[in-house]
Amino acid sequence: MTTKPYFPNLKSKWIILSKKEKFAFSFFISIFLVLLVYALFWTNPRDFRANSLVRIESGTSLSESAIILERENIIKSKFWFKVISILSKNSRNIKAGDYFFGKPQSVFTVAKRLHNGDFSINQVKITIPEGMNIIQIADLMAEKFALFNQEEFINKAEEGYLFPDTYFFLQNVSADQVISVMKQNFNSKIKKIESQIESSEKNLVDIIKIASILEEEATSTEDRKNISTILWRRISIGMPLQVDATFSYVNGKNTYELTKEDLSIDSPYNLYKNTGLPPTAISNPGIDAIEAAINPTENNFLYFLSDTKGNVYYAEDFEGHQTN
């Protein structure tokens, strides 16, 4: 004799429930389903990292894309990503490219974006101030662009030839691209003043080194031109430039924080010990400093000294310099 499984008569039990009980039960089930759907489809991974950039290579399958998105904490469940893609008949329609996720999005939105090729990569505005060196520029770029390779940028960039300006880059911009754009801008600016450079009979390398020092030593055009005269004059007579800004380039200290020990370091950037210009520029100068290096003011000064407020005092001899 075969025993049939026993199932409670749920239908009859449902019938005997009061309207209020039926409503409460239905309401509870509805809330449960809403929360379940919300948890599965609209919540995001706890470890979601804002401003994430995810690359989907050409030929990547739906399953591979789901694994990448889950690994990068863009979606919570690769299973539901695949289910949604299949139900929307887009399982074979994943668009390759770099996808930018500035903030968390539902798995529905993520799936739709990959199917439509909605990369959401907008150009980001960044301003490089005059006088920044390549390390400072690399730090600034890394603050704005999550995947920017600072080390590569520092190793490849040439100090002094990255023109300070306002730029617009994509989130996935490479070090090479930034260097290329800034160098092209530099070349464009230099081309406009080629006649001035030729008339000055100075070579561009020395001009940029002088300009990079002027950028750090003074803020006004007048002071930059006066100091430019002093620096070129010292070079011509074989006198050390004795500028403090080159020490800051080496040790990162403010010029007013330098000690006697700092001024005695053995370095080619120590322009108290060595004559001539430093091995490289010490910053990336703007056009005002470059033109000041090309066109120094006529004066008889051989010394200058600046205070903490940016005022510059000049002297024709050491006695006058000591008085200042």
C-alpha positions in Angstrom: 0.0 0.0 0.0 1.4 3.3 -1.1 1.2 6.2 1.4 0.4 9.5 -0.3 2.3 12.6 1.0 0.3 14.8 3.1 -0.1 18.4 2.2 -2.0 20.8 4.3 -5.0 22.3 2.6 -3.6 25.8 2.2 -6.5 26.9 0.1 -9.0 26.1 2.8 -6.9 27.8 5.4 -6.7 30.9 3.2 -10.5 31.0 2.8 -11.1 31.0 6.5 -8.7 34.0 7.1 -10.5 37.3 7.7 -10.1 40.1 5.2 -7.9 42.0 7.7 -5.6 38.9 8.0 -5.5 38.4 4.3 -4.5 42.0 3.8 -1.8 41.8 6.5 -0.4 38.6 5.0 -0.4 40.0 1.4 1.2 43.2 2.6 3.9 41.3 4.4 4.6 39.2 1.3 4.7 42.3 -0.9 7.2 44.0 1.4 9.3 40.9 1.6 9.4 40.6 -2.2 10.2 44.3 -2.6 13.1 44.0 -0.1 14.3 40.9 -1.8 14.3 42.5 -5.2 15.9 45.6 -3.8 18.7 43.5 -2.1 19.3 41.5 -5.3 19.1 44.2 -7.9 19.5 47.7 -6.5 22.0 47.5 -3.6 25.7 47.8 -4.3 28.8 46.1 -2.9 29.9 47.5 0.4 33.5 47.8 -1.0 32.4 49.9 -4.0 35.2 52.4 -4.8 34.0 55.7 -6.2 35.5 56.9 -9.5 36.3 53.3 -10.6 37.4 52.7 -14.1 36.8 49.2 -15.5 38.1 48.0 -18.8 36.1 45.4 -20.9 38.4 44.1 -23.6 37.1 43.3 -27.1 35.8 39.7 -27.3 35.0 39.5 -23.5 32.0 37.2 -23.0 29.0 37.9 -20.8 30.3 35.5 -18.0 33.8 37.1 -18.2 32.3 40.6 -18.0 30.3 39.6 -15.0 33.3 38.2 -13.2 35.3 41.4 -13.9 32.4 43.6 -12.6 32.0 41.5 -9.4 35.8 41.4 -8.8 36.0 45.2 -9.2 33.0 45.6 -6.7 30.8 47.3 -9.3 28.0 44.7 -8.9 27.1 42.5 -6.0 26.2 39.3 -8.0 27.5 38.2 -11.3 24.6 35.7 -11.5 21.9 38.4 -11.5 23.9 40.5 -14.0 23.9 37.5 -16.4 20.2 36.8 -15.7 19.2 40.4 -16.5 21.4 40.5 -19.6 19.9 37.2 -20.9 16.3 38.3 -20.2 16.9 41.6 -22.0 18.3 39.6 -24.9 21.6 41.4 -24.7 23.8 38.5 -23.6 25.9 38.7 -26.8 25.9 42.5 -27.0 28.6 43.6 -24.5 30.4 46.7 -25.8 34.2 46.7 -25.2 35.8 49.8 -23.7 36.6 51.7 -20.5 33.7 52.3 -18.2 33.8 54.9 -15.6 31.7 54.5 -12.4 31.7 57.7 -10.4 29.1 56.4 -7.9 27.2 53.1 -7.2 24.6 52.0 -9.7 22.1 49.2 -9.8 22.8 46.0 -11.6 20.1 46.9 -14.1 21.9 50.2 -14.9 25.3 48.5 -15.1 23.9 45.9 -17.5 22.2 48.5 -19.6 25.4 50.6 -19.8 27.5 47.6 -21.0 24.9 46.7 -23.6 24.6 50.2 -24.9 28.3 51.1 -24.7 27.6 54.0 -22.2 31.1 54.6 -21.0 30.3 57.8 -19.1 33.8 59.0 -19.5 33.7 62.8 -19.5 36.7 65.0 -19.8 38.0 66.3 -16.4 39.3 69.8 -16.1 42.6 70.3 -14.3 44.7 73.4 -13.9 48.5 73.1 -13.5 49.8 76.2 -11.7 52.9 77.9 -12.9 56.1 76.8 -11.1 55.0 73.2 -10.3 57.7 70.6 -10.7 57.0 67.2 -12.2 56.5 65.5 -8.9 53.9 68.0 -7.8 52.2 67.7 -11.2 52.1 63.9 -10.8 50.5 64.3 -7.3 47.9 66.7 -8.7 47.1 64.4 -11.5 46.7 61.4 -9.2 44.2 63.4 -7.1 42.0 63.9 -10.1 42.5 60.7 -12.1 42.2 57.4 -10.1 44.3 55.3 -12.4 47.1 57.8 -13.3 50.6 56.3 -13.2 52.6 58.8 -11.2 55.8 56.8 -11.3 55.7 56.5 -15.1 55.0 60.2 -15.4 57.9 61.2 -13.2 60.3 58.9 -15.0 59.4 60.1 -18.5 58.6 63.9 -18.1 61.3 66.4 -18.6 61.4 69.2 -16.1 60.8 72.6 -17.4 59.0 71.6 -20.7 55.5 70.9 -19.4 53.6 74.1 -19.9 51.4 75.1 -16.9 47.9 75.7 -18.1 44.3 74.4 -17.8 43.7 71.1 -19.5 40.9 68.6 -20.1 41.7 64.9 -19.9 39.7 61.7 -19.9 39.6 59.6 -16.7 41.8 56.9 -18.3 44.5 59.3 -19.5 48.0 57.9 -19.6 51.3 59.5 -18.5 52.4 59.6 -22.1 49.3 61.4 -23.2 49.6 64.1 -20.5 53.3 64.6 -21.3 52.6 64.9 -25.0 49.7 67.4 -24.6 51.7 69.6 -22.2 54.8 69.4 -24.3 52.9 70.4 -27.4 51.4 73.3 -25.5 55.0 74.3 -24.5 56.2 74.1 -28.1 53.2 76.2 -29.3 54.0 78.9 -26.7 57.7 79.0 -27.5 57.0 79.2 -31.2 55.2 82.5 -30.6 58.3 84.0 -29.0 61.0 82.5 -31.2 62.0 85.9 -32.6 62.7 87.1 -29.0 64.8 84.0 -28.3 66.8 84.5 -31.5 67.4 88.2 -30.7 68.5 87.4 -27.2 71.3 85.1 -28.5 70.5 82.8 -25.6 69.8 79.1 -26.0 66.4 77.7 -25.0 67.8 75.2 -22.5 69.5 77.9 -20.4 66.4 80.2 -20.8 64.1 77.5 -19.3 66.5 76.8 -16.4 66.7 80.6 -15.6 62.9 80.9 -16.0 62.3 78.0 -13.7 64.4 79.7 -11.0 62.7 83.1 -11.6 59.3 81.3 -11.1 60.4 80.3 -7.6 62.3 83.4 -6.6 59.9 86.2 -7.5 56.2 86.8 -8.3 56.1 90.1 -10.2 57.3 90.6 -13.7 59.5 93.6 -12.6 61.3 91.5 -10.0 61.7 88.6 -12.3 63.4 90.8 -15.0 65.7 92.3 -12.4 66.7 89.0 -11.0 67.1 87.6 -14.5 69.8 90.3 -15.1 71.6 89.3 -11.9 71.6 85.6 -12.8 72.9 86.1 -16.4 75.5 88.6 -15.1 76.8 86.1 -12.5 77.0 83.4 -15.1 79.0 85.7 -17.4 81.6 86.5 -14.7 81.8 83.0 -13.3 80.1 83.8 -10.0 77.9 81.3 -8.2 74.2 82.1 -8.6 73.6 81.5 -4.8 69.9 81.0 -5.2 67.9 79.1 -2.5 65.1 77.7 -4.8 67.3 74.9 -6.1 67.6 73.5 -2.5 63.9 73.3 -2.3 63.8 71.3 -5.5 66.2 68.8 -3.9 64.8 68.5 -0.4 61.2 69.9 -0.7 61.7 72.5 2.0 60.4 76.0 1.9 63.3 78.5 1.2 62.7 80.1 4.6 63.2 76.7 6.3 66.6 76.0 4.9 69.5 75.5 7.4 73.2 76.0 7.1 73.5 72.2 6.7 71.1 72.4 3.8 73.2 75.1 2.1 76.4 72.9 2.4 75.1 69.7 0.8 77.1 68.1 -1.9 74.8 68.4 -4.9 75.0 69.7 -8.5 71.9 71.7 -7.5 73.9 73.5 -4.8 74.5 76.8 -6.6 76.4 78.2 -3.6 79.2 75.7 -4.3 78.9 75.3 -8.0 79.0 77.9 -10.7 76.7 78.1 -13.7 73.2 76.7 -14.0 71.7 73.6 -12.4 71.7 70.3 -14.3 67.9 70.7 -15.1 65.2 73.2 -14.7 63.7 73.1 -11.2 60.1 73.8 -12.1 57.8 74.3 -15.1 57.7 78.0 -15.7 54.9 80.1 -17.3 55.3 82.5 -20.2 55.9 85.5 -17.9 59.0 83.9 -16.3 60.2 82.7 -19.7 60.0 86.1 -21.2 61.7 87.6 -18.1 64.6 85.2 -18.7 64.8 86.2 -22.4 64.4 90.0 -21.8 66.2 91.0 -18.5 66.0 94.6 -17.3 69.1 96.7 -17.6 70.5 97.4 -14.1 73.8 97.3 -12.2 72.7 94.8 -9.5 74.7 91.8 -8.5 72.8 90.8 -5.3 69.2 90.3 -4.3 67.4 89.3 -1.2 63.6 88.6 -0.6 61.6 88.7 2.6 58.8 86.5 3.7 56.2 88.9 2.2 57.7 88.6 -1.2 59.5 92.0 -1.3 62.8 91.9 -3.1 65.8 94.1 -2.2 68.7 94.7 -4.6 72.3 95.7 -4.2 75.2 96.5 -6.5 77.9 95.2 -4.1 78.3 92.9 -1.1 78.3 95.8 1.4 74.9 96.9 0.1 73.7 93.3 0.2 74.7 93.0 3.9 72.8 96.2 4.7 69.7 94.7 3.1 
